Amino acid sequence: QVHELFVLPCPTGSLLLAVHFYSSPRAAPLIPSTALGVLLLILSALLAYAGIRRSLRNASLLVSLCLTLSTFWCGYGVILVLAGQGVLAEPGDSRDALLPGLATFTLALLLVAVAGFLCGEPVLALVAAAVSLASAHEVALHCSSSLGPSAVACGHLVVCLVGGYFALGRILYFLTKGKVALPGTDLAQKKAQEQGRGSAGGTNHFAAPGLLLNMLPAGVFCCRLLGVTHRLFLGHVPWLWAAGTYQIGICVLSYRAMDVLMATAFGFTSILKFAAGYCLLYPAWQPEEPSFPTPFLVVFSILFAVLALFLSLQSPVDGLYLLVFVTYCIALACSPRGFFAGGPQGVAVAIFVASASVALIHLYNVRARAKIPTGKGAVKALLARSSLLRLREGPDLHAPYLGYSKYADAEVLAYACSVLASFALTTPGDPQAPLATVVIPWVVVAGGILKLLGGSVAFARGKTLESSAFILYAVMWIIWGLTRYSGLYGTARSFHTAVGIVAFMLFNSFIVFCSLFLNTAWFFYSLTFMLIATSFLLDAIHALPAGYDIAATLVFGLVSFYCFLAALSSSTFEGCCLPVGGPLVQLSGVGAGTSKCLHLPARKASSVKRIADILRNGGTCGIPTDTVYVLVAACNRPDAVEKAHRSKRQAQDRPMSLWISSLKQLEPAKHLFSPLLWDFMEAAWPSPISLVIPRGEWVDFLGMKDSGKYVGTPQSVAIRIPDCSVTTHLIDLVGPIAVTSANPTGEADTTHHNQVYAKLGDKVDAVLCGGPSPENIASTVVDCTKIDSGNIGFFRVGIIPKSQV
């Protein structure tokens, strides 16, 4: 249970902090700073795991509490480690490092507590309020020496008491088998309430913790602007990079929630956090402040503005919120000192206030019955009058062509990262001090890490070519960015550098060739990246013409920007608004886009109904089962059974089997079976066990007609009831089905719907896509032709062993 998982790290961390603050007046604290920091980092990882596991089951404020508290302890722990190792050695360094994070999380956890009390989750609200109170006392402790640390320890002890209460309630519930349950600890009752009060389908309940994390870097700069801290320095980097790291995780989880726009927004804001951390880290080894590439920030503001426009169509409140980041990027572009200037720090105050306000709306809407309006209804009503623009709604609209995916499409973010990385390369920098120009965060984080994320999501959606390209380009951006802009490259050139770039160009040549068969936009996208790689190669061999690298990056950036707009419009509206073109080279046969084979997600009842209609009309389909994928046809359609038999070149010694959904279908012929065989069938089914039984008049009761010559042998028939709800429901709609494995005879069993398509192609009319098979082994086939004499045999031992049979 996820609640039990939450009980372990949360009170444990609070207990450690309580002991730390109770013993802090002593000359030697009971827990050294380094040890306490490491323990908090471990507990923060457990808290994040609890929040993610919870989020994949149901929406709850526990998600926001776990992820927010995990980020807090992560940054706090790193600062304690730095202090313990003597990195924060100056007087007041620890105070200045801790204050921004403590103040920010005091308000963030207070917002979670308020939402918890309003939405009827008092236990979680009490935990959030107690940690918020302890953080507030710690802020007061750093600001006034007259306040002792005992007040901070008391706040953490309240969390321990709440955790102990919850643990006691669960122990009593377990020992009494549910008869005794303390208030607030009955998870069965809470689950029933959540099913009745859960958020609407398609809601991204990761938006709230993502917005709360946007408060953290804003809080760091707000404290400097207001004079709460004396300077911006290395001690603030853990807060910024912890928020950036967690926000990349929330970006991935937002793709799980099928929210492309908010996931892209969180990816953008994470880049800013890593860039801010880099700027604060640079003065640790160089006395001057780093310089900012102005063209890049202008481009970033444009990307933010376009994303805000599209997001306002989904949620006007969120779209208006992103406009604050447009202002932030413009302020950074206008300030040579970047994050150290007063202008961007003033905009950071607006980001802090806006993030807190919008986060409170999202927190409340996660669990409340009456939602706070965000303007989505007004936009839908306005667009309903338009015949050109129709918004995409529901997670199923993000499903890929082949089957289904747990993630929405990440191509919008991947293309945007290409734009950012390419325009960042237009900054020449100083060869003598390459780190003085802020380029590495834009190229490595945007062009590298986030592009790797986009490639991984594309791979999860079955886009092999796109994922390969994104991952290849991400590796190239990371290597070249670190080499050129971190001082590793310098003025020296070598043969080995050129060889490595040529290897990348060869890989990209293959991608360019394959993109000919995809679409026009992808062809130009991969082809213009070849111009980038060519500029790298010419630079490595001292043959780079003046201005070529700038021209190449601008061309690639503009092509990437068009692809960004096209992907953004297609993920927001039904029907692609911007054309991407068809394949430049058209193939015939499988994979050419001309296949009439339908691919329907098995999760939807409408898909099963459509498969049933196809089978009733004489079609053949590939479907998932409790073992591997199979090819089926309706027994009352001999033409379909013959087609299935021919489509996979069925060997005569491997006849098709017969599947039913219940023994009730054989009830009229029960008198034709021996009592022992009937009892054995009742005991064995439903399961992955096929029983080969003597052929008899009972076959006629199933309406086999002329299909019988393809099913079984003249002496026997293999029959089974599968242990798969989708399959049995389909049989209920169609009647008994003839079944064979969904692969050509002699080849391995198919364990994924994509393999069915690859192996059988246009020979089937539809594929019911259920993702990977639950098992990679076929069913066990038992010979029951002599069961009445006390003997059974095995034609094949599959997933069920002999001993269990």
Secondary structure, 3 states (H helix, E strand, C coil): CHHHHHHCHHHHHHHHHHHHHHHCCCCCCCCCHHHHHHHHHHHHHHHHHHHHHHHCCCCCHHHHHHHHHHHHHHHHHHHHHHHHCCCCCCCCHHHHHHHHHHHHHHHHHHHHHHHHHHCCCHHHHHHHHHHHHHHHHHHHHHHCCCCCCHHHHHHHHHHHHHHHHHHHHHHHHHHCCCCCCCCCCCHHHHHHHHHHHCCCCCCCCCHHHHHHHHHHHHHHHHHHHCCCCCCCCHHHHHHHHHHHHHHHHHHHHHHHCCCHHHHHHHHHHHHHHHHHHHHHHHHHCCCCCCECCHHHHHHHHHHHHHHHHHHHHHCHHHHHHHHHHHHHHHHHHHCCCHHHCHHHHHHHHHHHHHHHHHHHHHHHHHHCCCCCCCCHHHHHHHHHCCCCCCECCCHHHHCCCCCCCCCCCCHHHHHHHHHHHHHHCCCCCCCCCHHHECCHHHHHHHHHHHHHHHHHHHHHCCCHHHHHHHHHHHHHHHHHHHHHHCCCCCCCCCHHHHHHHHHHHHHHHHHHHHHCCCCHHHHHHHHHHHHHHHHHHHHHCCCCCCCHHHHHHHHHHHHHHHHHHHHHHHHHECCCCCCCCCCCCCCCCCCCCCCCCEEEECCCHHHHHHHHHHHHCCCCEEECCCCCCEEEEECCCHHHHHHHHHHCCCCCCCCEEEECCCHHHHHHHHHHCCHHHHHHHHHHCCCCEEEEEECCHHHHHHCCHHHHHCECCCCEEEEECCCCHHHHHHHHHHCCEEEEECCCCCCCCCCCHHHHHHHHHHHCCEEEECCCCCCCCCCEEEECCCHHHCCCEEEECCCCCCCCC
